[in-house]
């Protein structure tokens, strides 16, 4: 089963997001969220919500995280400020508000149910013209495809503390300094944020671990390379190609993708 947004043009940005449902045998449900605005601004979000009571809920009911994001739209759209540092600080505060509100809602709900504590992973990419802001907690991923190269922008996290010698920056294209600002949705998870300039023809690609753990980065890069070259084909076609590859590789969990393609 696949659920997706409609293609939307936000000035010079084309966006698409979709989800493929896996067997309903575990606590995890993936989600996506897209908010498009005028003047080449848009936000893309993917994540995974963990809770024990999915069977008790309406199958079409939005996850708590989506409800919070919808209410928090103006927390990070649009960015305001006189310069890059002021805008990054506005994004940082907005992303933290989303994190804290969602965490509060999940914890409040957990007090009335038995079982494991609800948890969440969340990756947000906000495009403001030719500037990209990324907020991240968990093990979903954000990528930037530029030219013929796929660059990973986020650091995989888990409930296990990372090794002390783990490099924070592995890609020489970016001088990225993640900011650890809260414990995320567990005492062992950090929240990281970064900002960078975009170029025409860049593709911003977000996916949950249901894709990242199954489809090799080389395969994702090959499909995004075709999306960069072939501007007449909808992004939906390329997203479905990635979902099919995940299924062919025996991906059995939920998976979600959100992608933005900048004009040439």
One Martini backbone bead per residue (centre of mass of N, CA, C, O) as a GRO file, in nm:
protein
  264
    1UNK     BB    1   0.097   0.035   0.022
    2UNK     BB    2   0.033   0.375  -0.098
    3UNK     BB    3   0.116   0.704   0.012
    4UNK     BB    4   0.062   1.037  -0.131
    5UNK     BB    5   0.140   1.317  -0.254
    6UNK     BB    6   0.123   1.575  -0.441
    7UNK     BB    7   0.245   1.742  -0.668
    8UNK     BB    8   0.459   2.035  -0.613
    9UNK     BB    9   0.498   2.384  -0.682
   10UNK     BB   10   0.766   2.592  -0.542
   11UNK     BB   11   0.837   2.743  -0.785
   12UNK     BB   12   1.165   2.593  -0.811
   13UNK     BB   13   1.008   2.348  -0.658
   14UNK     BB   14   0.988   1.995  -0.641
   15UNK     BB   15   0.755   1.773  -0.477
   16UNK     BB   16   0.769   1.449  -0.294
   17UNK     BB   17   0.563   1.203  -0.111
   18UNK     BB   18   0.589   0.872   0.054
   19UNK     BB   19   0.434   0.544   0.137
   20UNK     BB   20   0.516   0.212   0.266
   21UNK     BB   21   0.360  -0.063   0.383
   22UNK     BB   22   0.395  -0.294   0.623
   23UNK     BB   23   0.370  -0.519   0.836
   24UNK     BB   24   0.154  -0.547   1.132
   25UNK     BB   25   0.405  -0.647   1.378
   26UNK     BB   26   0.481  -0.367   1.506
   27UNK     BB   27   0.552  -0.044   1.658
   28UNK     BB   28   0.600   0.077   1.374
   29UNK     BB   29   0.548   0.408   1.209
   30UNK     BB   30   0.552   0.577   0.929
   31UNK     BB   31   0.621   0.919   0.807
   32UNK     BB   32   0.495   1.219   0.639
   33UNK     BB   33   0.579   1.572   0.543
   34UNK     BB   34   0.439   1.861   0.363
   35UNK     BB   35   0.547   2.212   0.314
   36UNK     BB   36   0.430   2.455   0.097
   37UNK     BB   37   0.560   2.761  -0.041
   38UNK     BB   38   0.631   3.047  -0.135
   39UNK     BB   39   0.933   3.143  -0.254
   40UNK     BB   40   1.098   2.877  -0.236
   41UNK     BB   41   0.937   2.707  -0.001
   42UNK     BB   42   1.012   2.412   0.209
   43UNK     BB   43   0.903   2.105   0.377
   44UNK     BB   44   1.061   1.802   0.496
   45UNK     BB   45   0.932   1.485   0.636
   46UNK     BB   46   1.058   1.215   0.838
   47UNK     BB   47   0.951   0.908   1.023
   48UNK     BB   48   0.924   0.725   1.347
   49UNK     BB   49   0.665   0.561   1.533
   50UNK     BB   50   0.654   0.434   1.870
   51UNK     BB   51   0.397   0.193   1.964
   52UNK     BB   52   0.142  -0.027   2.124
   53UNK     BB   53  -0.161   0.104   2.002
   54UNK     BB   54  -0.234   0.060   1.692
   55UNK     BB   55  -0.481  -0.139   1.707
   56UNK     BB   56  -0.667   0.091   1.859
   57UNK     BB   57  -0.649   0.256   1.602
   58UNK     BB   58  -0.707   0.434   1.345
   59UNK     BB   59  -0.575   0.373   1.035
   60UNK     BB   60  -0.605   0.704   0.951
   61UNK     BB   61  -0.454   0.808   1.180
   62UNK     BB   62  -0.251   1.036   1.279
   63UNK     BB   63   0.026   1.087   1.402
   64UNK     BB   64   0.144   1.278   1.650
   65UNK     BB   65   0.369   1.410   1.481
   66UNK     BB   66   0.186   1.533   1.260
   67UNK     BB   67   0.012   1.711   1.441
   68UNK     BB   68   0.244   1.884   1.543
   69UNK     BB   69   0.355   1.983   1.272
   70UNK     BB   70   0.100   2.130   1.178
   71UNK     BB   71   0.103   2.330   1.427
   72UNK     BB   72   0.431   2.407   1.374
   73UNK     BB   73   0.479   2.548   1.103
   74UNK     BB   74   0.565   2.850   1.212
   75UNK     BB   75   0.840   2.767   1.349
   76UNK     BB   76   0.991   2.731   1.030
   77UNK     BB   77   0.763   2.904   0.867
   78UNK     BB   78   0.941   3.127   0.803
   79UNK     BB   79   1.237   3.259   0.794
   80UNK     BB   80   1.413   3.488   1.010
   81UNK     BB   81   1.640   3.755   0.941
   82UNK     BB   82   1.954   3.914   0.860
   83UNK     BB   83   2.104   3.628   0.868
   84UNK     BB   84   2.231   3.314   0.885
   85UNK     BB   85   2.243   3.295   1.199
   86UNK     BB   86   1.953   3.389   1.259
   87UNK     BB   87   1.811   3.167   1.091
   88UNK     BB   88   1.931   2.924   1.236
   89UNK     BB   89   1.815   2.997   1.513
   90UNK     BB   90   1.519   2.980   1.429
   91UNK     BB   91   1.529   2.686   1.347
   92UNK     BB   92   1.628   2.565   1.610
   93UNK     BB   93   1.384   2.653   1.782
   94UNK     BB   94   1.164   2.520   1.608
   95UNK     BB   95   1.266   2.227   1.627
   96UNK     BB   96   1.254   2.208   1.935
   97UNK     BB   97   0.951   2.248   1.958
   98UNK     BB   98   0.876   1.993   1.807
   99UNK     BB   99   1.019   1.793   1.989
  100UNK     BB  100   0.880   1.869   2.261
  101UNK     BB  101   0.583   1.836   2.179
  102UNK     BB  102   0.598   1.542   2.093
  103UNK     BB  103   0.712   1.428   2.351
  104UNK     BB  104   0.481   1.519   2.533
  105UNK     BB  105   0.252   1.366   2.391
  106UNK     BB  106   0.369   1.082   2.422
  107UNK     BB  107   0.398   1.084   2.735
  108UNK     BB  108   0.105   1.143   2.803
  109UNK     BB  109  -0.007   0.886   2.667
  110UNK     BB  110   0.165   0.672   2.832
  111UNK     BB  111   0.016   0.702   3.115
  112UNK     BB  112  -0.255   0.531   2.985
  113UNK     BB  113  -0.040   0.298   2.915
  114UNK     BB  114   0.089   0.009   2.856
  115UNK     BB  115   0.421  -0.057   2.816
  116UNK     BB  116   0.609   0.091   2.608
  117UNK     BB  117   0.763   0.367   2.536
  118UNK     BB  118   0.728   0.607   2.338
  119UNK     BB  119   0.871   0.691   2.012
  120UNK     BB  120   1.109   0.891   1.798
  121UNK     BB  121   1.175   0.984   1.465
  122UNK     BB  122   1.342   1.280   1.302
  123UNK     BB  123   1.338   1.448   0.972
  124UNK     BB  124   1.429   1.784   0.865
  125UNK     BB  125   1.374   1.979   0.561
  126UNK     BB  126   1.458   2.321   0.484
  127UNK     BB  127   1.367   2.537   0.213
  128UNK     BB  128   1.529   2.865   0.136
  129UNK     BB  129   1.572   2.859  -0.158
  130UNK     BB  130   1.938   2.836  -0.135
  131UNK     BB  131   1.864   2.707   0.157
  132UNK     BB  132   1.960   2.454   0.399
  133UNK     BB  133   1.778   2.281   0.660
  134UNK     BB  134   1.866   2.050   0.932
  135UNK     BB  135   1.678   1.814   1.129
  136UNK     BB  136   1.784   1.556   1.380
  137UNK     BB  137   1.653   1.228   1.504
  138UNK     BB  138   1.811   0.927   1.464
  139UNK     BB  139   1.792   0.676   1.165
  140UNK     BB  140   1.735   0.856   0.961
  141UNK     BB  141   1.763   1.036   0.636
  142UNK     BB  142   1.976   1.284   0.476
  143UNK     BB  143   2.018   1.409   0.140
  144UNK     BB  144   2.254   1.518  -0.118
  145UNK     BB  145   2.218   1.573  -0.468
  146UNK     BB  146   2.522   1.638  -0.659
  147UNK     BB  147   2.544   1.582  -0.964
  148UNK     BB  148   2.695   1.250  -0.898
  149UNK     BB  149   2.646   1.292  -0.577
  150UNK     BB  150   2.594   1.136  -0.260
  151UNK     BB  151   2.508   1.312   0.041
  152UNK     BB  152   2.536   1.277   0.376
  153UNK     BB  153   2.383   1.475   0.651
  154UNK     BB  154   2.347   1.243   0.861
  155UNK     BB  155   2.349   1.078   1.175
  156UNK     BB  156   2.345   0.785   1.300
  157UNK     BB  157   2.123   0.660   1.549
  158UNK     BB  158   2.094   0.519   1.882
  159UNK     BB  159   2.043   0.379   2.197
  160UNK     BB  160   2.336   0.357   2.166
  161UNK     BB  161   2.621   0.472   2.238
  162UNK     BB  162   2.856   0.627   2.081
  163UNK     BB  163   3.150   0.638   1.976
  164UNK     BB  164   3.399   0.870   2.056
  165UNK     BB  165   3.536   0.842   1.743
  166UNK     BB  166   3.309   0.952   1.587
  167UNK     BB  167   3.250   1.108   1.304
  168UNK     BB  168   3.072   1.400   1.218
  169UNK     BB  169   3.251   1.433   0.949
  170UNK     BB  170   3.258   1.260   0.617
  171UNK     BB  171   3.215   1.510   0.421
  172UNK     BB  172   3.404   1.746   0.243
  173UNK     BB  173   3.169   1.940   0.145
  174UNK     BB  174   3.115   1.965   0.460
  175UNK     BB  175   3.111   2.196   0.744
  176UNK     BB  176   2.983   2.019   0.992
  177UNK     BB  177   2.802   2.113   1.312
  178UNK     BB  178   2.657   1.953   1.531
  179UNK     BB  179   2.389   2.021   1.767
  180UNK     BB  180   2.366   1.951   2.100
  181UNK     BB  181   2.051   2.019   2.278
  182UNK     BB  182   1.921   1.734   2.330
  183UNK     BB  183   1.805   1.402   2.407
  184UNK     BB  184   1.560   1.376   2.260
  185UNK     BB  185   1.381   1.052   2.284
  186UNK     BB  186   1.643   1.002   2.451
  187UNK     BB  187   1.920   1.004   2.648
  188UNK     BB  188   2.093   0.875   2.380
  189UNK     BB  189   1.981   1.108   2.201
  190UNK     BB  190   2.050   1.336   1.949
  191UNK     BB  191   2.041   1.667   1.828
  192UNK     BB  192   2.073   1.778   1.487
  193UNK     BB  193   2.220   2.061   1.301
  194UNK     BB  194   2.206   2.228   0.972
  195UNK     BB  195   2.367   2.437   0.713
  196UNK     BB  196   2.328   2.519   0.352
  197UNK     BB  197   2.402   2.554   0.029
  198UNK     BB  198   2.246   2.571  -0.278
  199UNK     BB  199   2.184   2.433  -0.609
  200UNK     BB  200   2.111   2.392  -0.903
  201UNK     BB  201   1.973   2.057  -0.930
  202UNK     BB  202   1.926   1.979  -0.667
  203UNK     BB  203   1.870   1.700  -0.430
  204UNK     BB  204   1.641   1.630  -0.174
  205UNK     BB  205   1.673   1.338   0.050
  206UNK     BB  206   1.435   1.141   0.233
  207UNK     BB  207   1.458   0.861   0.474
  208UNK     BB  208   1.386   0.585   0.618
  209UNK     BB  209   1.507   0.288   0.748
  210UNK     BB  210   1.340   0.112   0.541
  211UNK     BB  211   1.547   0.214   0.320
  212UNK     BB  212   1.842   0.250   0.432
  213UNK     BB  213   1.866  -0.070   0.521
  214UNK     BB  214   1.823  -0.181   0.204
  215UNK     BB  215   1.919   0.048   0.016
  216UNK     BB  216   2.169   0.134  -0.156
  217UNK     BB  217   2.334   0.423  -0.226
  218UNK     BB  218   2.393   0.357  -0.524
  219UNK     BB  219   2.093   0.322  -0.603
  220UNK     BB  220   1.993   0.599  -0.524
  221UNK     BB  221   2.187   0.759  -0.705
  222UNK     BB  222   2.090   0.645  -0.978
  223UNK     BB  223   1.798   0.754  -0.956
  224UNK     BB  224   1.872   1.058  -0.903
  225UNK     BB  225   2.024   1.099  -1.165
  226UNK     BB  226   1.774   1.063  -1.343
  227UNK     BB  227   1.613   1.299  -1.208
  228UNK     BB  228   1.813   1.524  -1.294
  229UNK     BB  229   1.794   1.475  -1.608
  230UNK     BB  230   1.477   1.403  -1.594
  231UNK     BB  231   1.231   1.663  -1.607
  232UNK     BB  232   0.962   1.512  -1.732
  233UNK     BB  233   0.960   1.334  -1.485
  234UNK     BB  234   0.820   1.238  -1.218
  235UNK     BB  235   0.901   1.186  -0.891
  236UNK     BB  236   0.718   0.940  -0.843
  237UNK     BB  237   0.870   0.741  -1.023
  238UNK     BB  238   1.137   0.737  -0.854
  239UNK     BB  239   1.017   0.657  -0.583
  240UNK     BB  240   0.896   0.386  -0.678
  241UNK     BB  241   1.170   0.259  -0.747
  242UNK     BB  242   1.269   0.250  -0.452
  243UNK     BB  243   1.041   0.082  -0.335
  244UNK     BB  244   1.086  -0.165  -0.516
  245UNK     BB  245   1.373  -0.225  -0.421
  246UNK     BB  246   1.299  -0.275  -0.129
  247UNK     BB  247   1.109  -0.514  -0.187
  248UNK     BB  248   1.320  -0.692  -0.342
  249UNK     BB  249   1.501  -0.677  -0.059
  250UNK     BB  250   1.299  -0.748   0.176
  251UNK     BB  251   1.123  -0.523   0.275
  252UNK     BB  252   0.909  -0.528   0.592
  253UNK     BB  253   0.879  -0.233   0.647
  254UNK     BB  254   0.832   0.062   0.678
  255UNK     BB  255   0.827   0.344   0.435
  256UNK     BB  256   0.979   0.674   0.369
  257UNK     BB  257   0.952   0.962   0.139
  258UNK     BB  258   1.135   1.274   0.064
  259UNK     BB  259   1.139   1.517  -0.213
  260UNK     BB  260   1.358   1.764  -0.378
  261UNK     BB  261   1.359   1.962  -0.689
  262UNK     BB  262   1.563   2.170  -0.846
  263UNK     BB  263   1.605   2.390  -1.066
  264UNK     BB  264   1.817   2.489  -1.334
   0.00000   0.00000   0.00000
